[in-house]
Amino acid sequence: MHFERLAISDVILVMPTRNPDRRGYFSESFRLDKFQAAIGKPITFVQENHLYSPGANTIRGFHYQAAPRPQGKLLKVLRGSILDFAVDIRRGSPTYGQFAQALLSVENGHQLWMPPGFAHGYMTLEPETHVLNKLTDIYHPETEGIIAWDDPDVAAPWPDFGAPPITSDNDTRGTALRDFVSPFVVAA
């Protein structure tokens, strides 16, 4: 298992090793001791979600969950592929408003870790995409927030499928970054 810090160093690409043989392969997709060593602190996952999107060009995000129940997230693709983004929304961060991105697919087996203080979103690149995410806190709708997926200040490079992306009504009501007062602050 390999870990790579991305453009924003708190966002980590997790690359499990695959050991192939004639039956397929074996891959240790998660191991707590290695994961905690890579992120530099203890972590506990308390909820796991399976997300399914029947079509390519589906956008989910940019979602976050604030105090008192902030969530860290670890994502992996079970089928299909996604372009995944973590937007830094921590006031006082030198990378505030910037994003780290990764291509996650069943073929590459990569996973993306983002700690609390990041808004998360992704686009499906293939039909019939299944995503699994592990969360460090349970879902609390009263602390959920959304940054607009198409915010020009974030300027996420969403792929162009030649048609408007499929989004939820909730995602179309995201807050613009310039109007956003972040509940997350980088400790001095």
TORDRENSE-770887 format. One line per field, with one value per residue: residue in one letter; x, y, z of N, C-alpha, C, CB in turn. Coordinates in steps of 0.2 Angstrom, whole numbers, plus 5000, padded with zeros to 4 digits. Glycine has a CB too. Layout:
resn a,...
nu X,...
nv Y,...
nw Z,...
cau X,...
cav Y,...
caw Z,...
cu X,...
cv Y,...
cw Z,...
cbu X,...
cbv Y,...
cbw Z,...
END
This chain:
resn m,h,f,e,r,l,a,i,s,d,v,i,l,v,m,p,t,r,n,p,d,r,r,g,y,f,s,e,s,f,r,l,d,k,f,q,a,a,i,g,k,p,i,t,f,v,q,e,n,h,l,y,s,p,g,a,n,t,i,r,g,f,h,y,q,a,a,p,r,p,q,g,k,l,l,k,v,l,r,g,s,i,l,d,f,a,v,d,i,r,r,g,s,p,t,y,g,q,f,a,q,a,l,l,s,v,e,n,g,h,q,l,w,m,p,p,g,f,a,h,g,y,m,t,l,e,p,e,t,h,v,l,n,k,l,t,d,i,y,h,p,e,t,e,g,i,i,a,w,d,d,p,d,v,a,a,p,w,p,d,f,g,a,p,p,i,t,s,d,n,d,t,r,g,t,a,l,r,d,f,v,s,p,f,v,v,a,a
nu 5004,5003,5005,5001,5004,4994,4991,4987,4993,4986,4977,4976,4981,4978,4985,4982,4992,4992,4991,4993,4987,4983,4970,4965,4967,4974,4971,4975,4965,4962,4970,4971,4983,4993,4986,4983,4997,5001,4992,4995,4988,4977,4962,4945,4933,4915,4904,4898,4895,4887,4887,4877,4877,4868,4871,4885,4893,4887,4886,4891,4891,4898,4901,4900,4902,4900,4906,4897,4900,4910,4916,4928,4933,4935,4937,4932,4931,4920,4915,4916,4921,4928,4930,4937,4936,4943,4940,4948,4942,4946,4947,4961,4970,4983,4980,4967,4951,4956,4959,4962,4964,4959,4959,4949,4946,4939,4949,4961,4961,4963,4961,4954,4958,4951,4952,4942,4936,4936,4927,4918,4917,4912,4913,4905,4912,4909,4895,4884,4891,4899,4902,4911,4911,4919,4916,4921,4912,4895,4881,4874,4861,4859,4871,4876,4883,4885,4895,4894,4895,4899,4906,4914,4925,4931,4933,4934,4940,4929,4925,4919,4904,4897,4884,4873,4878,4871,4863,4858,4843,4847,4861,4861,4859,4870,4882,4891,4908,4914,4904,4903,4905,4916,4915,4926,4943,4960,4971,4982
nv 4994,5011,5028,5044,5061,5075,5089,5098,5095,5088,5080,5064,5052,5035,5021,5005,4990,4977,4960,4949,4934,4918,4918,4930,4944,4949,4961,4972,4982,4991,4996,4999,5003,5006,5016,5026,5029,5035,5047,5053,5053,5046,5038,5034,5025,5027,5026,5020,5022,5018,5023,5025,5028,5029,5035,5042,5058,5063,5073,5075,5085,5101,5094,5096,5092,5101,5106,5102,5090,5086,5078,5066,5059,5044,5038,5026,5017,5005,5001,5006,5024,5039,5057,5065,5077,5087,5101,5114,5121,5128,5141,5153,5144,5141,5136,5139,5138,5131,5116,5098,5084,5068,5054,5041,5024,5008,5000,5006,5006,5015,5026,5040,5051,5063,5075,5082,5098,5100,5102,5091,5083,5074,5068,5056,5046,5036,5025,5017,5018,5014,5019,5019,5026,5029,5036,5047,5052,5050,5054,5070,5079,5093,5099,5099,5106,5114,5119,5127,5117,5122,5133,5148,5153,5142,5134,5120,5108,5101,5087,5089,5083,5087,5089,5096,5092,5079,5083,5084,5092,5098,5100,5110,5121,5126,5136,5150,5152,5164,5170,5162,5158,5150,5137,5131,5132,5134,5129,5140
nw 5000,4995,4998,4993,4995,4989,4979,4988,5004,5014,5008,5003,4991,4991,4987,4985,4984,4972,4970,4958,4952,4943,4946,4947,4957,4973,4985,4998,5004,5014,5029,5045,5054,5044,5037,5047,5051,5039,5038,5049,5062,5074,5068,5066,5057,5056,5048,5033,5016,5001,4985,4970,4953,4938,4926,4916,4918,4929,4943,4960,4973,4979,4994,5012,5030,5045,5061,5075,5071,5061,5046,5040,5025,5016,5000,4987,4971,4966,4954,4938,4935,4942,4943,4955,4968,4981,4990,4998,5012,5023,5033,5034,5029,5018,5006,5004,4996,4985,4976,4977,4966,4959,4949,4951,4949,4946,4939,4942,4956,4966,4980,4989,5002,5012,5025,5038,5034,5021,5006,4997,4980,4966,4948,4938,4926,4919,4914,4926,4938,4954,4970,4985,5001,5016,5032,5045,5054,5058,5047,5048,5045,5049,5050,5037,5023,5007,4994,4978,4964,4952,4954,4949,4956,4962,4951,4946,4935,4927,4917,4900,4893,4883,4886,4899,4916,4926,4941,4958,4965,4977,4975,4966,4973,4979,4989,4984,4984,4987,4994,5005,5023,5031,5042,5047,5053,5051,5063,5072
cau 5000,5007,5002,5004,5001,4992,4993,4985,4996,4982,4973,4981,4979,4979,4986,4984,4996,4988,4995,4990,4989,4979,4963,4964,4972,4972,4973,4974,4962,4963,4973,4971,4989,4996,4982,4985,5004,5001,4989,4998,4984,4972,4956,4940,4927,4909,4899,4900,4890,4887,4883,4877,4875,4867,4874,4891,4891,4884,4890,4889,4895,4904,4897,4904,4899,4903,4906,4901,4901,4914,4918,4934,4931,4939,4932,4935,4926,4919,4913,4916,4927,4926,4935,4936,4939,4943,4941,4950,4937,4948,4949,4968,4974,4987,4977,4959,4948,4960,4957,4966,4959,4962,4955,4948,4943,4940,4955,4967,4960,4965,4956,4956,4957,4951,4951,4937,4938,4936,4921,4920,4913,4915,4909,4905,4915,4906,4889,4884,4897,4897,4907,4910,4915,4920,4916,4923,4906,4889,4878,4870,4859,4859,4878,4878,4883,4886,4898,4892,4899,4901,4908,4920,4931,4934,4935,4935,4939,4924,4925,4913,4901,4892,4877,4873,4878,4866,4864,4852,4841,4851,4867,4860,4858,4876,4884,4897,4914,4914,4898,4904,4909,4918,4915,4933,4948,4966,4974,4988
cav 5000,5017,5034,5050,5068,5078,5097,5100,5090,5085,5076,5059,5047,5029,5016,4998,4985,4972,4954,4945,4927,4916,4919,4938,4948,4950,4968,4974,4989,4996,4993,5005,5005,5010,5022,5031,5032,5040,5053,5056,5054,5041,5039,5029,5026,5025,5025,5018,5024,5015,5028,5022,5033,5025,5038,5046,5065,5064,5077,5075,5089,5100,5093,5095,5092,5105,5105,5098,5083,5086,5071,5065,5054,5040,5035,5021,5015,4998,4999,5013,5028,5046,5062,5066,5083,5089,5108,5116,5127,5130,5148,5153,5139,5144,5133,5140,5138,5127,5109,5093,5080,5062,5049,5035,5019,5001,4998,5008,5004,5021,5029,5047,5053,5070,5076,5087,5105,5100,5100,5085,5082,5070,5067,5050,5046,5030,5023,5011,5019,5013,5022,5017,5030,5028,5043,5048,5053,5049,5059,5074,5084,5100,5102,5098,5112,5113,5124,5126,5113,5126,5140,5150,5154,5135,5132,5113,5106,5095,5085,5091,5077,5089,5090,5098,5087,5077,5085,5084,5099,5101,5102,5116,5127,5127,5142,5152,5152,5171,5171,5157,5159,5144,5135,5127,5137,5131,5131,5144
caw 5000,4995,5000,4990,4996,4983,4978,4995,5007,5019,5004,5001,4987,4993,4981,4987,4980,4969,4970,4954,4950,4938,4948,4947,4961,4980,4987,5005,5002,5020,5035,5050,5056,5039,5036,5053,5050,5033,5039,5055,5068,5075,5064,5066,5053,5059,5043,5026,5011,4994,4980,4963,4948,4932,4920,4916,4918,4935,4948,4967,4977,4984,5001,5018,5036,5049,5068,5080,5068,5055,5043,5036,5020,5011,4994,4982,4966,4966,4947,4934,4937,4944,4944,4962,4970,4988,4990,5005,5014,5030,5034,5036,5025,5012,5000,5004,4989,4980,4976,4974,4962,4958,4945,4955,4945,4948,4936,4946,4963,4970,4985,4991,5009,5014,5032,5039,5032,5014,5003,4992,4975,4960,4942,4936,4920,4915,4917,4931,4943,4961,4974,4992,5005,5023,5035,5052,5059,5055,5044,5052,5040,5051,5049,5030,5018,5000,4989,4972,4960,4946,4956,4945,4960,4963,4944,4945,4928,4925,4909,4896,4890,4878,4889,4906,4920,4930,4947,4962,4966,4982,4973,4962,4977,4983,4991,4981,4988,4989,4999,5010,5029,5033,5049,5048,5054,5052,5070,5071
cu 5004,5002,5005,5000,5000,4994,4992,4987,4992,4977,4978,4977,4982,4980,4988,4988,4991,4993,4992,4992,4984,4972,4961,4969,4969,4975,4971,4971,4962,4966,4975,4978,4993,4993,4984,4992,5004,4998,4991,4994,4979,4965,4951,4934,4921,4903,4902,4894,4892,4883,4883,4874,4874,4870,4881,4888,4887,4888,4887,4893,4894,4901,4903,4900,4903,4903,4899,4902,4904,4916,4924,4931,4936,4935,4936,4929,4926,4917,4913,4922,4924,4932,4933,4940,4938,4945,4942,4946,4939,4951,4956,4972,4977,4984,4969,4956,4951,4957,4963,4961,4963,4957,4955,4944,4943,4947,4961,4967,4962,4959,4959,4953,4957,4949,4945,4940,4939,4929,4923,4915,4916,4910,4910,4908,4913,4899,4890,4890,4895,4903,4905,4914,4914,4920,4918,4918,4900,4885,4873,4867,4859,4866,4880,4878,4886,4889,4896,4897,4902,4904,4914,4926,4935,4937,4938,4935,4935,4925,4918,4910,4896,4885,4878,4874,4872,4867,4858,4850,4845,4857,4867,4860,4864,4878,4890,4902,4915,4909,4899,4908,4910,4918,4922,4938,4955,4969,4981,4994
cv 5006,5023,5040,5057,5072,5085,5100,5094,5086,5080,5071,5054,5040,5024,5009,4994,4979,4966,4949,4938,4925,4917,4926,4941,4948,4957,4970,4981,4994,4992,4999,5007,5009,5016,5028,5034,5036,5046,5057,5057,5048,5043,5033,5030,5023,5024,5024,5019,5021,5020,5025,5028,5029,5028,5041,5053,5067,5067,5076,5080,5097,5100,5093,5095,5096,5103,5106,5091,5083,5079,5072,5059,5050,5036,5030,5019,5008,4996,5006,5017,5035,5051,5065,5073,5084,5097,5111,5122,5129,5137,5148,5148,5142,5141,5134,5141,5134,5120,5104,5088,5073,5058,5043,5030,5012,4998,5000,5007,5009,5023,5036,5048,5061,5071,5081,5094,5105,5098,5095,5085,5078,5070,5060,5050,5040,5029,5018,5012,5018,5015,5021,5023,5029,5035,5042,5050,5052,5055,5063,5080,5092,5103,5101,5105,5110,5119,5122,5122,5117,5132,5142,5151,5147,5133,5125,5112,5100,5093,5087,5085,5080,5090,5093,5092,5085,5079,5084,5092,5102,5104,5109,5122,5128,5134,5144,5153,5159,5173,5167,5159,5152,5142,5131,5132,5133,5134,5135,5141
cw 5000,4996,4997,4992,4990,4983,4985,5000,5012,5015,5002,4997,4990,4988,4984,4982,4978,4968,4965,4954,4945,4939,4948,4951,4968,4981,4994,5004,5008,5025,5040,5052,5051,5037,5041,5052,5044,5034,5045,5061,5068,5071,5066,5061,5056,5055,5037,5021,5004,4990,4973,4959,4941,4926,4921,4916,4924,4940,4955,4970,4976,4991,5007,5024,5042,5057,5071,5077,5062,5052,5039,5031,5017,5006,4990,4977,4966,4958,4944,4936,4938,4944,4950,4964,4978,4988,4997,5007,5022,5030,5037,5033,5019,5006,5000,4997,4984,4981,4974,4971,4961,4953,4949,4950,4948,4945,4940,4953,4968,4975,4987,4998,5009,5021,5032,5037,5025,5012,4997,4986,4970,4954,4940,4928,4915,4918,4922,4936,4950,4965,4982,4996,5013,5027,5043,5057,5055,5052,5048,5048,5042,5051,5042,5027,5011,4997,4982,4967,4954,4948,4952,4949,4962,4956,4943,4938,4926,4918,4906,4892,4884,4880,4896,4910,4924,4937,4951,4963,4972,4980,4969,4966,4982,4984,4986,4986,4991,4994,5005,5017,5032,5040,5051,5048,5055,5059,5069,5075
cbu 4995,5010,5001,5004,5005,4985,4989,4978,5002,4977,4969,4983,4982,4974,4992,4977,5002,4984,4997,4990,4989,4980,4962,4957,4974,4976,4970,4980,4955,4955,4980,4967,4993,4996,4975,4983,5008,4998,4981,5001,4980,4970,4957,4937,4929,4908,4894,4903,4888,4885,4887,4872,4880,4860,4869,4895,4888,4880,4891,4888,4902,4909,4893,4909,4897,4901,4911,4898,4894,4920,4912,4940,4926,4943,4930,4938,4928,4913,4906,4910,4932,4922,4935,4938,4936,4948,4935,4958,4930,4954,4945,4968,4970,4994,4979,4958,4947,4967,4951,4970,4957,4963,4958,4944,4945,4934,4956,4969,4964,4968,4956,4952,4962,4947,4957,4935,4945,4941,4918,4920,4911,4917,4911,4899,4923,4911,4884,4884,4900,4896,4907,4913,4912,4926,4909,4929,4906,4884,4874,4874,4852,4856,4882,4874,4888,4880,4906,4890,4895,4895,4910,4918,4929,4929,4941,4930,4947,4917,4925,4915,4897,4893,4873,4867,4884,4864,4867,4854,4833,4852,4870,4854,4852,4882,4886,4895,4920,4914,4892,4907,4905,4925,4910,4934,4947,4971,4975,4987
cbv 5000,5017,5035,5049,5072,5077,5100,5102,5092,5089,5080,5055,5048,5027,5019,4995,4983,4973,4951,4948,4922,4909,4916,4939,4955,4945,4973,4974,4988,4998,4990,5003,4999,5005,5021,5028,5026,5036,5052,5062,5060,5040,5040,5029,5022,5030,5032,5011,5031,5008,5035,5016,5039,5024,5043,5044,5067,5058,5084,5068,5087,5105,5087,5102,5085,5112,5110,5098,5080,5090,5069,5062,5058,5034,5041,5015,5018,4996,4995,5016,5029,5046,5068,5060,5089,5085,5112,5119,5125,5125,5153,5152,5133,5143,5126,5146,5145,5128,5108,5089,5083,5058,5048,5036,5019,4996,5001,5016,4998,5027,5025,5052,5050,5074,5078,5088,5106,5094,5107,5078,5089,5063,5072,5046,5046,5024,5021,5004,5026,5005,5030,5010,5038,5024,5045,5052,5061,5046,5057,5077,5083,5100,5098,5093,5117,5111,5124,5133,5107,5126,5139,5156,5157,5130,5137,5109,5105,5097,5077,5097,5073,5085,5084,5102,5088,5069,5092,5081,5099,5095,5097,5116,5126,5123,5143,5159,5150,5176,5171,5151,5164,5142,5130,5122,5141,5133,5125,5151
cbw 5006,4988,5008,4982,5002,4981,4973,4996,5011,5023,4998,5008,4980,4999,4976,4989,4983,4963,4976,4947,4956,4936,4955,4951,4959,4985,4982,5010,4999,5022,5033,5056,5059,5033,5035,5060,5049,5027,5039,5053,5068,5082,5057,5074,5046,5064,5043,5025,5010,4993,4980,4963,4947,4931,4918,4910,4911,4938,4946,4970,4976,4983,5001,5019,5038,5049,5072,5086,5068,5055,5039,5039,5015,5016,4990,4985,4959,4970,4946,4935,4931,4951,4938,4967,4966,4993,4987,5005,5014,5032,5038,5044,5023,5012,4999,5009,4988,4980,4971,4981,4955,4964,4938,4961,4938,4945,4929,4945,4965,4966,4991,4986,5014,5009,5036,5047,5035,5011,5000,4996,4972,4962,4937,4936,4920,4916,4911,4927,4942,4962,4973,4994,5004,5026,5035,5053,5061,5060,5038,5058,5038,5058,5054,5027,5021,4996,4990,4968,4958,4941,4964,4941,4966,4966,4942,4949,4925,4927,4909,4891,4895,4872,4888,4908,4925,4929,4948,4969,4968,4987,4969,4957,4982,4980,4998,4977,4985,4983,4996,5007,5034,5030,5051,5042,5060,5046,5074,5075
END
